[in-house]
Amino acid sequence: MAMNITIGKTAGFCFGVKRAVDLAFQEGREHPGAPIYSAGPLIHNSTVLAQLKAGGVGLLEEGETPEAGARVIIRAHGLPVQEIERLQAAGCIMIDATCPKVARIHQIVTEEAGKGRHILIVGHPHHPEVKGIASRCGAHTIAETNEEIDNFIKNFNGLKISVVCQTTFSIKKYDEFVNKLKNTCNQVVFFDTICKATEFRQREAETWASQSDGVIVIGDPKSSNSNHLYELCHRLCDNTVFIETAEQLDTERFRNCRSIFITAGASTPDSIIKEVNNNMSEEIKNTGAESFEELLEQSFKTLHTGEKVSGIITQINATDIHVDLGVKQAGYIPTTELSDDPTFSIAENIHIGDEIEAYVMRVNDVEGLVMLSKKRLDAVKNWEKLEAACENKEVVEGVIVDQNKGGIIANVMGIRVFIPASQTGLPREASFDSMMKTTHKMRITEINKQRRRVVGSIKALASELRKEAAAKVWETIEVGAEYTGVVKSFTSYGAFVDIGGVDGMVHISELSWNRVKHPSEVLEIGQEVSVYVIALDSEKKKISLGYRRAQDNPWTKFETTYKKGDVANVKIVKFMPFGAFAEVLPGVDGLIHISQISAERRIGKPEEVLEIGQMVDAMITEIDSEKKKISLSIKALQEPVAEEDAE
C-alpha cells in the first residue's frame, strides 16, 4: 500500500544549537592541539558529542576545573554566573555560544530583578538553561507543574512579579499558567521567551500529528524540547515513537500506515533525520512524498525578485540586519526597509534568532547577496487587514502623524489614514495640535486601493462605544451608586460629568460645603472625579449627582472640635446693623451680636471697633444644632472695666 512520508520543515537543529555546534567545530579547527572543552554537554545528542570529541572538543563536567589557558565553550543553554566566574578565575578563556534567545532572558531577569521585582521562572528546575537564568535574578521561584503554580499564587500574590519561561517549554502548558496568573495576580508582567523555533516546531507537529497514522520523533531522551515534542505528538497520534538513532526504528510498526510524519528536536543533526528517512521501507514510500533529499535540495535553489521568503535573523547592525534564508545567498534587510511606522523600534521588534518574513527586492548572484524588504510585505498584508477591518467594521489603532485644513492623518499599520475634521471628535474650529503624536482607536469607513486612499473615523467609534456604555450604565444605575467620571462642561448652575457614556449634573450646591460662585472654583474640565447618584429619571434620561461628601461637612467638623463655652480665634467676614458675622471654620460662621462686641463702651455699628478680615478671640455662647447657628461673644472675654471703676 502506497504511503506518504512528510519530514517537518522545522525538524532538526535550531539556530541557537547550530550556532553553538558550528562554533565548537571552528574552535577545534582553528586551535588544533589546544585544550578545548564544552562546559557541560554542548547539546543533548550523543552522536554530535562524539563527533566533537573526535574534533578535539572535550567535555567538562559540572564543577570540574581544566588546566589554565584552556578554551571553554559556554553551551547553548548558557551557564550560571558563578560557574563562569569560577572558570575565569582558573585562567580559562571563555567562548560564549549561549543561544541569543537564552541570552535575552538573562538580560530580562537582570533588569527586572534590578527593579526589585520577584522573578517567576517557568521550567524544569534542574535544566541547565533554568539554572543559568536563576543565577542572574536574585529573588526568584521556579515552577514546572500546575501544583507549583498554584502554590506560588497562594504564597506570592501581592508581589510585583515578572514571568519568564524556559525557551523549550510546552506552549500549551505555559498558556495555562499565564491564564492562572492573569486571573489571580495584579502586579504581574509576562515576557514571551519561548523560542520561536520551538513554537513553530510544536505547531507544525500539532498540525501533522493530528492527521497522520504514524509519527516518528527523533531526539535525545535528555532533551527537554524533544520530550515535549513527543508528548504533544503522542497526545494526537497513538502510533508515535521516540527514538534517538536510526538503528532504534522499527519500520514494521508503520507498514500499514498511509501517512507518516517525521520530526526532530532542536539537538538532532540532519544526518540522523536523513538516515531515519532512508531506513523506512521502500514499500511504504510514495514516489510523491516529500523526501529529505528534496528538502535538502531547496537550500541550493535560486531566489527571484518579488518572491516572498522567510529566514532567521542572525545579526543586527546600525544600517541593516542579516537573515539566514536557508539558501546559498546571504540575505539582508536595510533598516529603512523594516517599517513605515514612525513608532517602530528595532530594539523591541527585531531580535537575533527570530524568524522574519520579507519580499526579495534584489538578487546579486555575483556577491551572493539578497536584498530584502519587510515593510513591502507588511504593506500588502496590512492593506488586506484594513480592507477586512472596513468590511467587518473592526476597530483599528493608529498614531496621529500630520494635519491639514480638512482633518488629520493617522498612521495605521504603516498606512496613512485620513480622518476628516468632522470625524475627529473635536468641536468645530478646534485646533488639531493636541492630537498630534497621540494614539487613537477608530473605524475604517472607506478604502480606495487604486488611489491609495483610506478614510477613518474616531468619532463614529466613540459614539458607538458611548452608546454601548450608556446602555450598561442605565441597566445598573441606582440612587447612591458611586462612579468615577470626567468633568465635561460647566454652566452657571453646575457641572456636567461623564460617568461612562452618560452625563450627569452636579448642581453648584452639591459641589462644596463652602460658598461657590462658579463650578470652575472647585473643578476643572477633563478632571477625573468621584461622584454619587442623588436622583435619577430613567424616562427623561436625567441624573443628579453629588460631589461633596458628608464626612467633609464643615458643621460636623465644628461639632467635633468645639462646644459651648470654648474660645475660638475667628475671622470677621461680614457686617450687619445688628452685629458681625465671623468665620469659625471654613464653611461655618457665627454671629457676634452688637451687644457682645465690646465691654468698654456702647457702639452704634460693628465697624466702629472691627475690620473685615480681622482675627479676634471670641467665646462660643450658644450652639443651635438644628438651625446650625452659632452665637459668639468678644465681650465675654473682656474685663468689665466700667463696672469696676463705678464700684
C-alpha positions in Angstrom: 0.0 0.0 0.0 1.4 3.4 -1.0 2.2 5.8 1.8 3.2 9.4 2.2 6.2 10.4 4.3 6.4 14.1 5.4 9.5 15.5 7.1 8.8 18.5 9.3 10.3 21.7 7.8 11.3 22.8 11.3 12.8 19.4 12.2 16.4 19.4 13.5 18.9 22.0 14.6 17.5 25.3 15.6 19.5 28.5 15.1 21.0 28.5 18.6 22.1 24.9 18.6 23.6 25.1 15.1 25.5 28.2 16.1 26.9 26.5 19.2 28.0 23.4 17.3 29.5 25.3 14.4 31.4 27.5 16.9 32.7 24.4 18.6 34.0 22.7 15.4 35.5 26.1 14.4 37.4 26.2 17.7 38.7 22.7 17.1 39.9 23.6 13.5 41.5 26.9 14.5 43.3 25.7 17.6 44.4 22.2 16.9 46.1 20.5 19.8 45.0 23.2 22.3 42.9 22.1 25.3 39.3 22.9 24.3 36.2 21.9 26.3 32.5 22.5 26.4 31.2 23.4 29.9 28.7 20.5 30.2 27.2 18.8 27.1 27.1 21.3 24.3 23.8 19.9 23.1 21.6 16.9 24.0 22.8 14.4 21.3 25.4 11.7 21.8 26.2 11.4 18.1 27.2 15.1 17.9 29.1 14.9 21.2 31.1 12.0 19.8 31.9 14.0 16.7 33.0 17.0 18.8 35.3 14.8 20.9 36.8 13.4 17.7 37.3 17.0 16.6 39.3 17.8 19.8 36.5 19.3 21.9 36.3 17.6 25.3 33.5 17.5 27.8 33.9 19.4 31.1 31.7 18.0 33.8 29.9 20.3 36.3 32.4 21.6 38.9 35.4 20.3 37.0 38.4 22.7 36.5 40.6 22.3 33.4 44.2 23.5 33.1 44.9 27.2 32.9 44.6 28.6 29.4 42.1 26.1 28.3 39.4 27.3 25.9 36.0 26.6 27.4 32.8 26.9 25.3 29.6 28.1 27.1 26.9 25.8 25.7 23.7 27.0 24.0 21.8 26.6 27.3 24.1 29.1 28.9 25.9 28.7 32.3 25.3 30.1 35.8 27.2 33.3 36.5 29.1 31.7 39.4 30.3 28.9 37.1 31.6 31.4 34.5 33.4 33.4 37.2 34.9 30.2 38.7 36.3 29.1 35.3 37.6 32.6 34.5 39.4 32.7 37.9 41.0 29.4 37.0 42.5 31.1 33.9 40.2 29.7 31.3 39.4 31.5 28.0 35.6 31.6 27.8 33.9 31.2 24.3 30.3 32.3 24.6 28.0 30.1 22.5 24.9 30.9 24.6 21.8 30.9 22.4 20.8 34.6 21.7 17.3 33.7 22.9 18.6 32.5 26.2 21.0 35.5 26.5 17.9 37.7 26.1 16.3 36.0 29.1 19.4 36.7 31.1 19.2 40.4 30.2 15.4 40.5 31.1 15.8 38.9 34.5 18.8 41.0 35.4 16.9 44.2 34.5 13.6 43.1 36.2 15.4 42.0 39.4 17.1 45.4 39.4 13.7 47.0 39.7 13.0 44.9 42.8 10.6 42.5 41.1 10.2 38.8 42.0 11.1 36.6 39.1 9.0 33.5 38.3 10.8 31.1 36.0 8.6 28.6 34.3 10.6 25.5 33.5 12.4 22.4 34.8 14.4 23.3 38.0 17.3 21.0 37.0 17.5 22.0 33.4 20.9 23.8 32.7 19.1 26.7 31.0 16.9 27.3 34.0 19.9 27.1 36.3 21.7 29.7 34.3 18.6 32.0 34.4 18.1 31.6 38.1 21.7 32.6 38.9 21.0 36.1 37.4 17.8 37.1 39.1 18.1 37.4 42.9 14.7 36.6 44.5 13.0 34.0 42.3 10.8 31.0 42.1 10.9 28.1 39.6 7.7 26.3 38.7 7.1 23.5 36.3 3.7 22.0 37.3 0.2 23.2 37.9 0.6 22.4 41.6 3.7 24.5 41.8 2.0 27.4 40.1 -1.0 27.2 42.5 1.4 27.2 45.5 3.2 30.2 44.0 -0.1 32.1 43.6 -1.1 31.3 47.1 2.1 32.4 48.7 3.3 35.3 46.5 0.1 37.1 45.4 0.6 40.8 46.0 4.2 40.9 45.0 5.4 42.6 41.8 6.1 39.6 39.6 8.0 39.2 36.3 7.5 35.9 34.4 9.9 34.3 32.0 9.8 30.8 30.5 12.4 28.2 29.5 12.8 28.5 25.8 11.8 24.9 25.1 8.9 24.7 27.4 5.5 23.4 26.3 3.5 26.3 24.8 0.1 24.9 25.8 1.2 24.3 29.4 2.7 27.8 29.6 -0.5 29.3 28.3 -2.4 27.6 31.1 0.0 29.0 33.7 -0.3 32.5 32.2 -4.2 32.4 32.4 -4.0 31.3 36.0 -1.6 34.1 36.9 -3.6 36.8 35.0 -6.8 35.9 36.9 -5.2 36.0 40.3 -2.2 38.3 40.4 -2.5 42.0 39.8 1.1 43.2 39.5 2.5 40.6 37.0 4.4 41.2 33.8 4.8 38.4 31.2 7.8 38.1 28.8 7.5 36.0 25.6 10.6 33.9 25.9 9.6 30.6 24.3 11.9 30.1 21.3 10.1 30.8 18.0 11.8 27.8 16.5 10.3 25.7 19.4 6.9 27.3 18.9 7.0 26.6 15.1 8.2 23.1 15.6 5.4 22.3 18.1 2.7 23.9 16.0 3.8 22.1 12.9 3.9 18.8 14.8 0.5 19.5 16.2 -0.9 20.0 12.7 0.7 16.9 11.1 0.3 14.5 14.1 -3.4 15.1 14.2 -3.8 14.0 10.5 -1.1 11.2 10.3 -1.3 7.5 11.0 2.2 7.4 12.4 4.7 9.8 13.9 8.4 9.4 14.4 10.1 11.9 16.9 13.9 11.9 16.8 15.8 13.3 19.7 17.9 12.6 22.8 15.9 11.4 25.9 17.7 14.1 27.9 16.4 16.9 25.5 13.6 18.9 27.0 12.2 20.2 23.7 12.4 16.6 22.2 10.4 15.2 25.1 7.8 18.0 24.8 7.6 17.2 21.1 7.0 13.5 21.7 4.3 14.2 24.4 2.5 16.6 22.0 2.5 14.1 19.1 1.6 11.1 21.2 -1.4 13.0 22.5 -2.7 13.5 19.0 -1.5 10.2 17.4 -1.2 7.0 19.5 1.2 5.5 16.9 4.0 7.8 17.9 7.6 6.6 18.6 10.5 8.4 20.3 14.0 7.3 19.0 17.5 8.7 19.2 19.1 6.9 16.3 18.0 5.2 13.1 19.0 1.8 14.5 16.2 2.1 17.1 13.5 2.5 14.4 11.1 -0.5 13.9 9.8 0.1 10.4 7.4 -2.8 10.7 5.3 -0.7 13.1 4.4 1.7 10.2 3.9 -0.8 7.4 0.1 -0.4 7.4 0.1 3.4 7.7 -1.0 5.7 4.9 0.7 8.8 6.2 3.8 9.2 8.3 5.2 12.4 9.8 8.9 12.7 10.9 10.0 15.5 13.2 13.1 16.0 15.4 14.2 18.0 18.4 16.5 21.0 18.2 19.6 19.0 19.0 19.1 16.4 16.2 21.6 16.7 13.3 20.3 16.4 9.7 22.4 13.3 9.2 20.3 11.3 11.7 17.0 12.6 10.2 18.2 11.6 6.7 19.2 8.1 8.0 15.8 7.5 9.6 14.2 8.5 6.3 16.4 6.2 4.3 15.7 3.3 6.7 12.0 3.4 6.1 11.0 0.5 3.9 10.7 1.3 0.2 7.3 -0.5 0.3 5.8 2.3 2.4 7.2 5.2 0.4 5.1 7.1 -2.1 7.0 8.5 -5.1 5.1 11.7 -4.5 6.3 12.0 -0.9 8.5 15.0 0.0 11.8 13.4 0.9 14.7 14.6 2.9 16.8 14.9 -0.3 14.1 17.2 -1.8 14.2 19.3 1.3 18.0 19.4 1.2 17.8 20.4 -2.5 15.8 23.5 -1.5 18.9 25.0 0.1 20.5 25.3 -3.4 17.6 27.0 -5.1 17.9 30.5 -6.5 15.7 33.3 -5.3 14.0 35.8 -7.6 12.9 39.4 -7.2 9.3 39.8 -5.9 9.4 36.4 -4.1 8.2 36.1 -0.5 10.8 34.4 1.8 11.3 33.7 5.4 14.5 33.3 7.4 16.2 33.6 10.8 17.8 36.9 12.0 21.5 36.3 12.6 22.9 39.7 13.1 21.7 43.3 13.8 23.7 46.3 12.6 23.1 50.0 12.6 22.2 50.1 8.9 20.9 46.6 8.2 20.0 43.2 9.7 21.3 39.8 8.4 18.9 37.0 7.6 19.7 33.3 7.1 17.3 32.2 4.3 18.5 28.6 4.1 19.9 29.2 0.6 23.3 29.8 -0.8 22.9 33.6 -0.9 23.1 35.7 2.3 20.0 37.9 2.9 19.9 41.4 4.5 17.3 44.0 5.2 18.2 47.7 5.3 16.8 49.3 8.4 14.9 51.7 6.1 13.0 48.6 4.7 11.9 47.4 8.1 8.8 49.5 8.6 6.9 52.6 7.6 5.6 53.0 11.1 7.4 56.1 12.7 7.0 54.4 16.2 8.7 51.2 15.1 11.5 50.2 17.4 14.2 47.9 16.2 15.3 47.1 19.8 11.7 46.0 20.7 10.8 44.2 17.5 14.0 42.7 16.0 15.9 40.0 17.9 18.7 37.6 16.8 17.2 34.1 16.4 13.7 35.4 15.5 12.0 34.3 12.2 11.1 37.1 9.8 9.2 37.2 6.5 10.1 39.6 3.7 10.0 40.3 0.0 13.0 39.8 -2.2 14.0 43.2 -3.6 17.2 42.4 -5.5 19.4 39.4 -6.0 23.1 39.8 -6.6 24.4 36.4 -7.6 28.0 37.7 -8.1 28.3 38.8 -4.5 25.9 36.2 -3.2 23.6 38.8 -1.6 19.8 39.1 -1.4 18.3 42.5 -0.5 15.0 42.1 1.3 12.2 44.4 2.4 9.9 43.7 5.4 7.8 46.8 5.0 6.8 46.0 1.4 5.5 42.6 2.6 3.8 44.2 5.6 2.2 46.8 3.4 0.5 44.1 1.3 -0.6 42.2 4.4 -1.8 45.4 6.2 -3.8 46.6 3.1 -5.6 43.3 3.4 -6.1 43.7 7.1 -7.5 47.2 6.6 -9.9 46.0 3.9 -11.1 43.3 6.2 -11.5 45.8 9.1 -13.5 48.1 6.8 -15.8 45.3 5.7 -16.2 43.7 9.1 -16.4 47.1 11.0 -13.4 46.1 13.2 -11.6 48.6 15.4 -8.0 49.6 14.4 -5.5 51.8 16.2 -3.2 54.5 14.8 -0.9 57.3 15.7 -1.8 60.9 14.5 1.2 62.0 12.5 0.1 65.0 10.4 -2.7 67.5 9.9 -4.2 69.8 7.2 -7.2 72.1 6.7 -9.5 69.2 6.1 -8.5 67.0 9.0 -5.7 64.8 10.4 -3.6 61.9 9.2 -3.1 58.7 11.2 -0.5 56.0 10.7 -2.3 52.7 10.9 -0.1 49.6 10.4 2.2 51.8 8.2 -0.6 53.1 6.0 -1.8 56.7 6.0 -5.4 57.1 7.0 -7.2 60.4 6.5 -9.7 61.4 9.3 -11.9 64.4 8.3 -12.2 67.2 10.8 -15.9 66.3 11.4 -14.8 62.7 12.4 -12.1 63.6 14.8 -14.4 64.1 17.7 -13.2 67.6 18.4 -15.5 70.7 18.4 -15.8 72.7 15.2 -12.9 75.1 14.6 -10.8 73.4 17.4 -7.1 73.0 16.9 -5.7 69.6 16.0 -2.4 70.3 17.8 -3.5 68.4 20.9 -4.0 65.2 18.9 -0.5 65.2 17.3 1.6 62.1 18.2 -1.3 60.6 20.2 -2.7 57.1 19.7 -6.4 56.7 18.9 -8.8 53.8 18.1 -11.0 54.3 15.0 -13.1 52.6 12.3 -12.1 52.4 8.7 -15.1 53.9 6.7 -13.7 54.0 3.1 -10.9 52.3 1.1 -9.9 53.0 -2.5 -6.9 50.8 -3.1 -6.3 52.1 -6.7 -6.0 55.7 -5.4 -4.2 54.5 -2.2 -6.8 56.4 -0.1 -8.1 55.3 3.3 -10.6 57.2 5.3 -11.3 56.6 9.0 -13.5 58.0 11.8 -12.6 58.4 15.5 -16.0 60.0 16.2 -18.0 57.1 14.8 -16.3 54.6 17.1 -16.5 56.9 20.1 -20.2 57.3 19.5 -20.8 53.5 19.3 -18.8 52.8 22.4 -20.6 55.6 24.2 -24.0 54.2 23.3 -22.9 50.7 24.5 -21.5 52.1 27.7 -24.6 54.2 28.3 -26.9 51.2 27.9 -24.9 49.3 30.5 -25.0 52.3 32.9 -28.8 52.6 32.7 -29.1 48.9 33.3 -27.4 49.1 36.7 -27.6 52.7 37.9 -29.4 53.4 41.2 -29.5 56.1 43.8 -26.4 56.0 46.0 -24.3 54.3 43.3 -20.8 55.7 43.1 -18.9 56.4 39.8 -15.6 57.7 38.6 -16.3 60.2 36.0 -14.7 63.0 33.9 -15.8 66.7 34.0 -17.1 67.6 30.5 -18.5 71.1 30.8 -19.7 73.9 33.1 -22.9 76.0 33.4 -23.7 78.8 35.8 -25.7 76.4 37.9 -23.4 73.3 37.9 -21.1 70.9 36.1 -21.8 68.0 33.7 -19.8 64.8 34.5 -19.5 61.8 32.1 -19.8 58.6 34.2 -19.1 56.2 31.4 -21.3 57.0 28.4 -23.9 59.0 30.3 -23.7 62.7 31.5 -25.0 63.6 35.0 -25.4 67.1 36.5 -23.7 68.1 39.7 -25.6 71.2 41.0 -23.5 74.0 42.2 -24.9 73.5 45.7 -23.6 69.9 45.6 -20.0 70.9 44.7 -18.8 72.1 48.0 -19.9 72.8 51.6 -18.4 76.3 51.1 -20.0 79.1 49.1 -19.3 78.7 45.4 -20.0 81.3 42.7 -19.0 79.1 39.7 -18.1 75.4 39.3 -14.7 76.3 38.0 -13.7 77.3 41.5 -13.9 73.6 42.5 -13.4 71.6 39.3 -11.5 71.6 36.0 -12.6 70.5 32.5 -11.2 67.0 31.9 -10.7 66.3 35.7 -11.4 62.8 36.9 -13.7 62.9 39.9 -15.6 60.6 42.2 -19.4 61.2 42.3 -22.5 59.5 43.6 -26.1 59.4 42.4 -28.6 61.7 44.3 -31.6 61.2 42.0 -32.4 59.9 38.5 -35.2 60.0 35.9 -34.9 57.0 33.6 -37.7 58.3 31.3 -36.1 61.7 30.8 -32.6 60.2 31.0 -31.6 62.7 33.7 -29.2 62.1 36.5 -28.4 64.3 39.5 -25.0 63.7 41.0 -23.3 64.7 44.2 -19.7 65.6 44.6 -19.3 66.9 48.2 -19.0 64.2 50.9 -20.9 64.0 54.2 -17.7 63.4 56.0 -16.4 66.8 54.7 -19.4 68.7 56.1 -17.9 71.7 58.0 -20.7 71.6 60.6 -19.7 68.1 61.5 -16.1 69.2 61.9 -17.3 72.1 64.1 -19.3 69.9 66.4 -16.4 67.5 66.9 -14.0 70.4 67.6 -15.9 72.9 69.7 -18.6 73.1 72.5 -20.4 75.8 74.3 -18.0 77.9 76.4 -15.0 77.3 74.2 -12.9 80.2 72.9 -12.2 80.3 69.2 -9.9 82.5 67.1 -12.4 83.7 64.4 -12.2 85.9 61.3 -14.6 88.8 60.7 -16.2 88.3 57.3 -19.4 90.5 57.2 -21.1 93.4 58.9 -24.8 93.8 59.6 -26.6 96.6 61.5 -27.2 94.1 64.4 -23.7 92.7 64.6 -20.8 91.0 62.7 -20.5 87.5 61.2 -17.2 85.7 61.9 -15.8 82.5 60.3 -15.1 79.9 63.0 -14.1 77.2 60.5 -14.2 77.3 56.7 -17.9 76.9 55.9 -19.1 77.7 59.4 -19.9 81.2 60.5 -21.1 82.6 63.8 -22.9 85.8 64.8 -21.3 88.3 67.2 -24.3 90.5 68.3 -23.6 94.2 68.5 -24.2 94.0 72.3 -21.4 91.3 72.5 -18.7 93.2 70.7 -17.3 95.5 73.4 -17.5 95.6 77.2 -15.7 99.0 77.3 -18.4 101.2 75.6 -21.6 101.1 73.7 -21.2 101.2 69.9 -23.6 102.1 67.2 -22.0 100.0 64.4 -19.8 96.9 64.4 -17.3 98.6 62.1 -16.5 101.2 64.8 -14.2 98.6 66.5 -13.8 95.8 64.0 -12.5 95.4 60.4 -13.2 92.8 57.7 -10.6 90.1 57.8 -9.6 90.9 61.4 -8.8 87.9 63.6 -10.2 88.1 67.1 -10.8 85.7 70.0 -14.5 85.0 70.8 -16.4 82.8 73.2 -19.0 80.4 71.9 -22.0 81.2 73.9 -24.8 79.3 72.1 -25.0 76.4 69.6 -28.2 75.6 67.8 -27.5 72.3 66.0 -30.9 72.1 64.3 -30.7 75.5 62.7 -26.9 75.3 62.5 -26.5 78.7 64.2 -23.7 79.8 66.5 -23.6 82.8 68.9 -20.3 84.4 69.7 -19.1 87.0 72.2 -16.0 89.1 72.4 -17.4 91.0 75.3 -17.4 87.8 77.5 -13.6 87.7 77.3 -13.0 91.4 78.2 -12.6 92.8 81.7 -15.7 94.7 82.9 -13.6 97.9 83.3 -16.5 100.4 83.6 -18.3 98.4 86.4 -15.1 98.1 88.5 -14.4 101.8 88.3 -18.0 102.6 89.3 -17.7 100.4 92.4 
